[in-house]
Amino acid sequence: MDYTINSTKEYHLNQLNTLGWELTICNALYPENSPLRKHLRNNDSYGHLLYDYLYRLLPMGGIKKVIEIGGGYGYLMKDFLDRNESLEVSMVDISPYLLQKQKETLRHHDVSYREEDFLEVDPAVLAGFDLAVLNENLGDFPTLTNLSCNIFESAPEMIDPNLKRVQYVFEQYSFDRPKEETFNLNIGAINALEKLCASGIPYIYLGEHSCEASAPQPLRHLINIESAEDPEKISLMGHDEYSIKFSYLQQIAHAFNYASIRGPFADYVPFDVTEELRFIMASQGRYKDEDEVVCQFIEDLYKYEYLILMK
Ligand SMILES: C[S@@+](CC[C@H](N)C(=O)[O-])C[C@H]1O[C@@H](n2cnc3c(N)ncnc32)[C@H](O)[C@@H]1O
């Protein structure tokens, strides 16, 4: 079979009118009375926890100009501005609906907005930013699916531009060849990262559902994560997205001379395995609806990975 291109563009431009169906970790932790927060070591919102983690790793005091791509409801950036109100913030989003939500959430701050597909943004726009933030949106960017490994043997003049591009990125970044006959490639995430790295933004944060995730050894009996190693389809309301192969993104960043830190969201959203949580996880939350959400949330803290890139 031939490959296909999974795109969420039409959905984001014309259909999206809530993020409720794809409750992000950021949105799930935003309400102060979120039942998830009581399981955290620090009862706080996602943006605060992320900012505080970055503060330990990056010279956040010297970071002024921040660009967030795909900011959803704007909660993460509101938290960043709580921590440092002198940040100069730009938000880029493809969705007119969500950009409007961001304007409401950030109405007390002087923020600039750009309604555009990030992959079509003029690279000159990225000049001068100190930090780029992309949280839970790389999986929305286009993915090439059902690619055949035969393309590695095909002469470039015999194949279309998408396949030539696949050959190019494998060669350029020395990606390991997929183990299966067919595979999926997060080409949109790759294009986005190349664009960010080429712009020379000194600090980049990326976080998304990973296809290479695993639970730490001591928690494996409570958290069951089976990673396919190949980007997997995630079917959501009105669109499909794909999990992200972070090892490829890390290789691209290294090729652009960025150092990287990689890990699960649990690194900065830490929790203690209390007796109560152990019981909820061991019973797979089957005794209360609320517990089922807790199980899913704790699993997500390992299914989602981040990359912090430093030039
Ligand atoms: C799943 S939401 C995540 C929102 C938020 N970052 C969070 O963690 O709650 C994905 C976000 O990326 C945006 N997005 C998707 N594709 C995009 C693209 N090609 N260019 C810019 N923004 C995009 C969506 O409109 C949305 O704001």
The ligand as a MOL file (V3000), in Angstrom:
LIG
                    3D

  0  0  0     0  0            999 V3000
M  V30 BEGIN CTAB
M  V30 COUNTS 27 29 0 0 0
M  V30 BEGIN ATOM
M  V30 1 C -3.5080 19.5520 22.0910 0
M  V30 2 S -3.4290 21.2660 22.0240 0 CHG=1
M  V30 3 C -2.2540 21.6310 23.3080 0
M  V30 4 C -2.5210 22.9460 23.9160 0
M  V30 5 C -1.5880 23.3750 25.0680 0
M  V30 6 N -0.2220 23.5270 24.6350 0
M  V30 7 C -1.6890 22.4220 26.2470 0
M  V30 8 O -0.7140 21.7140 26.5320 0
M  V30 9 O -2.7680 22.3930 26.8540 0 CHG=-1
M  V30 10 C -2.4990 21.5970 20.5280 0
M  V30 11 C -2.2900 23.0590 20.2250 0
M  V30 12 O -1.4760 23.1930 19.0550 0
M  V30 13 C -2.1310 24.0340 18.1100 0
M  V30 14 N -1.6720 23.6240 16.7610 0
M  V30 15 C -1.9130 22.4530 16.1390 0
M  V30 16 N -1.3330 22.4390 14.9250 0
M  V30 17 C -0.6830 23.6230 14.7840 0
M  V30 18 C 0.1030 24.1990 13.7550 0
M  V30 19 N 0.3470 23.5560 12.6090 0
M  V30 20 N 0.5980 25.4350 13.9430 0
M  V30 21 C 0.3500 26.1240 15.0960 0
M  V30 22 N -0.4010 25.6280 16.0980 0
M  V30 23 C -0.9010 24.3850 15.9530 0
M  V30 24 C -3.5960 23.8060 18.4040 0
M  V30 25 O -4.4430 24.7730 17.8660 0
M  V30 26 C -3.5690 23.8090 19.9150 0
M  V30 27 O -3.4780 25.1080 20.4540 0
M  V30 END ATOM
M  V30 BEGIN BOND
M  V30 1 1 1 2
M  V30 2 1 2 3
M  V30 3 1 2 10
M  V30 4 1 3 4
M  V30 5 1 4 5
M  V30 6 1 5 6
M  V30 7 1 5 7
M  V30 8 2 7 8
M  V30 9 1 7 9
M  V30 10 1 10 11
M  V30 11 1 11 12
M  V30 12 1 11 26
M  V30 13 1 12 13
M  V30 14 1 13 14
M  V30 15 1 13 24
M  V30 16 1 14 15
M  V30 17 1 14 23
M  V30 18 2 15 16
M  V30 19 1 16 17
M  V30 20 1 17 18
M  V30 21 2 17 23
M  V30 22 1 18 19
M  V30 23 2 18 20
M  V30 24 1 20 21
M  V30 25 2 21 22
M  V30 26 1 22 23
M  V30 27 1 24 25
M  V30 28 1 24 26
M  V30 29 1 26 27
M  V30 END BOND
M  V30 END CTAB
M  END
